[in-house]
């Protein structure tokens, strides 16, 4: 599948990008780049998921964001001589279109609509990062896990269906909500969960998945911990709780959502509340 921003380009600009880019693959656990690597290329993901992280004290890995199909990485290459500043690790088998910095800058000069499309894509991803930070503040781990599983269920169901004809600017990699109000935390939390659940569905508009939904790819408990911002032990316990409630069926790196409506309820209300 083509990266999202390409659908907003003219036919000429899209052809120029595809002819200039290389298609590369990485296996699970491979690094697309290191933190201190000179940012020589940008990556447009056509498959798989990539985790961006920093190393904290004691070599502790701190996940900053997780990106999936359609999103772009390495835009620091637009600043010659700069570094990526983050590690980029393939969470599963990853494929991406890779554009060198010089080529990317040349294409932007030749095709102004590319600058607009990339800016829009980066803005969407920035909102996703802001939303991740909001979730860490306002939502319990169980709610964040439920939302992540709902997102993955919608993505998996969408990939099982023939892809609809795409229109410029319509593809959304993750759901987004309005900015939070720090003085009304409880009200904000409720509104956030309700909006996210609705936007997760609208982001994959066309048909709502029907239970059961088998999540695509090899998904480990550690992968979910990275996405949610928690620990593997906590995620393992919560997945067991979800299974006991009849929301999931679990296997080795295999998750089947058996009750989407129940999972949506878990996203709205913390377990045990």
Residue pairs with C-beta under 8 A, 6 or more apart in sequence:
1 46
1 47
1 69
1 70
1 163
2 46
3 44
3 45
3 46
3 70
3 71
3 72
3 97
3 121
4 70
4 71
4 121
4 171
4 173
5 44
5 72
5 114
5 117
5 118
5 120
5 121
6 14
6 17
6 18
6 44
6 117
7 166
7 167
7 168
7 169
7 170
7 171
8 113
8 116
8 117
8 120
8 168
8 169
9 17
9 111
9 113
9 114
9 117
10 111
10 113
12 111
13 107
13 110
13 111
13 113
13 114
16 107
16 110
16 111
17 97
17 99
17 107
17 114
18 97
20 99
20 103
20 107
21 44
21 97
21 98
21 99
21 103
22 97
22 98
23 46
23 95
23 96
23 97
23 98
24 95
24 96
24 98
25 93
25 94
25 95
26 32
26 48
26 90
26 93
26 94
26 95
26 96
27 90
27 93
28 90
28 91
28 92
28 93
28 218
29 89
29 90
30 89
30 90
30 94
31 87
31 88
31 89
31 90
32 43
32 50
32 73
32 74
32 88
32 89
32 90
32 94
32 96
33 39
33 74
33 84
33 87
33 88
34 84
34 87
35 54
35 55
35 83
35 84
35 85
35 86
35 87
36 83
36 84
37 83
37 84
38 81
38 82
38 83
39 74
39 76
39 77
39 79
39 82
39 83
39 84
39 101
40 77
40 100
40 101
41 74
41 77
41 98
41 99
41 100
41 101
42 72
42 73
42 74
42 75
42 77
42 78
42 98
42 99
42 101
42 104
43 50
43 72
43 73
43 74
43 88
43 96
43 97
43 98
44 71
44 72
44 73
44 96
44 97
44 98
44 99
45 67
45 68
45 69
45 70
45 71
45 72
45 73
45 94
45 95
45 96
46 69
46 95
46 96
46 97
47 69
47 93
47 94
47 95
47 96
48 68
48 69
48 90
48 91
48 92
48 93
48 94
48 95
48 217
49 66
49 67
49 68
49 69
49 90
49 91
49 92
49 94
49 217
50 66
50 67
50 68
50 73
50 88
50 89
50 90
50 91
50 94
51 63
51 65
51 66
51 67
51 88
51 89
51 91
51 226
52 63
52 64
52 65
52 66
52 67
52 73
52 86
52 87
52 88
53 61
53 62
53 63
53 64
53 86
53 87
53 89
53 226
54 61
54 62
54 64
54 86
54 87
55 61
55 62
55 87
56 62
61 87
63 226
63 227
63 229
64 86
64 129
65 125
65 128
65 129
65 132
66 91
66 226
66 227
67 73
67 125
67 173
68 155
68 173
68 174
69 173
70 171
70 173
71 121
71 125
71 173
72 118
72 121
72 122
72 125
73 88
73 96
74 84
74 88
75 118
75 122
76 82
76 83
76 84
76 85
77 100
77 101
77 104
78 101
78 104
78 105
80 101
91 223
91 226
92 217
92 218
99 107
107 114
108 114
108 115
108 118
117 168
120 169
124 172
124 173
124 176
125 173
127 176
128 173
128 174
128 176
130 179
131 174
131 175
131 176
131 177
131 196
132 229
134 177
134 180
134 192
135 143
135 144
135 147
135 192
135 229
136 144
136 229
137 180
138 180
138 185
138 188
138 189
138 192
139 147
139 189
139 192
139 193
140 270
140 271
141 228
141 229
141 230
141 234
141 235
141 238
142 238
142 241
142 266
142 270
142 271
143 193
143 266
143 267
143 268
143 269
143 270
144 228
144 229
144 230
145 224
145 228
145 230
145 235
145 238
145 239
145 242
146 242
146 263
146 264
146 266
146 267
147 193
147 196
147 197
147 200
147 267
148 224
148 227
148 228
149 215
149 224
149 242
149 248
149 255
149 257
149 263
150 197
150 200
150 257
150 260
150 263
150 264
150 267
151 174
151 175
151 200
152 215
152 216
152 219
152 255
153 209
153 213
153 215
153 257
153 260
153 263
154 200
154 201
154 203
154 204
154 209
155 204
155 216
156 209
156 213
156 214
156 215
156 216
157 204
157 207
157 209
157 210
157 213
158 204
158 206
158 209
159 216
161 206
161 207
164 206
172 199
172 203
173 203
174 203
175 195
175 196
175 199
175 200
175 202
175 203
176 199
177 191
177 192
177 195
177 196
177 199
178 191
178 195
180 188
180 192
181 187
181 188
190 268
193 267
193 268
194 268
196 267
197 264
197 267
197 268
201 208
209 260
210 260
211 257
211 258
211 259
211 260
211 261
212 249
212 256
212 257
212 258
213 256
213 257
213 260
214 254
214 255
214 256
214 257
215 254
215 255
215 256
215 257
218 253
218 254
219 253
219 254
219 255
220 253
221 232
221 235
221 236
221 239
222 232
222 235
224 235
224 239
225 231
225 232
225 234
225 235
228 235
238 271
239 248
239 250
239 255
240 250
241 271
242 248
242 263
242 266
243 249
243 250
245 259
245 262
245 266
246 258
246 259
246 262
247 257
247 258
247 259
247 262
247 263
247 266
248 255
248 256
248 257
248 258
248 259
248 263
249 255
249 256
249 258
250 256
257 263
